[in-house]
Amino acid sequence: MLTSFLQVTLLVTAVGTLIAAVLGLIIAILQRVLPKPFAVLLTWIANFIRMTPIVVQLLILFYGFVWMDPLTIALIVYGVHYSTYMSEVYRAGIESVPRGQWEATTALSMAPGRTWRRVIIPQALRSTVPSLGNYAISMFKDTPFLISISLMEMVNTALEVGGFTYRYIEAITIAGVIFLVASYVTAILVNRLEKRLAYAH
């Protein structure tokens, strides 16, 4: 069970969160800087992905791209799916940046790229870190869907162990404790990052 946690559950969550965090930020920025027709199209695509069950997305890629490794499919689906949620968090953070900050960068003739890197994104991140951390924890809880593409993550491994030993309660309880510890550690790390960003301010 611990091996399944490390090799599948934790790996998919960690890499998926990284992909989602980066891609979500890109989506949020593009929605603001692209011409309106393209921004609307991007928003529609993001909404479609977000409102479609993750298990459906897993199955579509699994049967539609049979040459692709199931673990790769999992990383893509979880990363892209959660990026649509994180993009909304980033969007709210970007919109919370005072208008005066935008006007100041214009008055100083700062290049758009420098404006985003040095002014907008750092301020937006301070208010979004807790929500981004919550989505990382939510991704942990969605990993049991991986059984649909033949990936044995921890919960399904626990059920298999329970089937062999006829001790389902013990196996599932152990899986629950591992989830609890992992989620708690993630929450602590997010809290520390939030404090560090606040201190940097």
Secondary structure, DSSP 8 states (H G I E B T S, - for coil): -HHHIIIIIHHHHHHHHHHHHHHHHHHHHHHHHS-HHHHHHHHHHHHHHHHS-HHHHHHHHHHH-TTS-HHHHHHHHHHHHHHHHHHHHHHHHHHTS-HHHHHHHHHTT--HHHHIIIIIHHHHHHHHHHHHHHHHHHHHHHGGGGGGGT---HHHHHHHHHHHHT-HHHHHHHHHHHHHHHHHHHHHHHHHHHHHHHHH-
